[in-house]
Amino acid sequence: MSPRPASISSRSGRCGERQLLGQIYATMSYAILVGVVARIALLVQVIVPARWRNVTLSDRSFFLVSNVILTLLMVLERNHVMRSDEFESQHRS
């Protein structure tokens, strides 16, 4: 199991949960925005004729898609931290 980030493990109660939910919301919004930009870049890459394509467009598309994947993994990790705290508190009761 990976260690919890200090900002999450030091907080307890509803305040920490609200902060975590806010972070998850912001991260998901960022992932959606970058996903839309990545799709547009990939669409341009398909539509534009091969002689006009730029190698940097492929690199940027790869960067954006990789960024979306890593961001979604971060959202899953934060959800896991929030849910594991919830399950631990239920078992203590």
Disulfide bonds with the S-S distance in Angstrom:
none
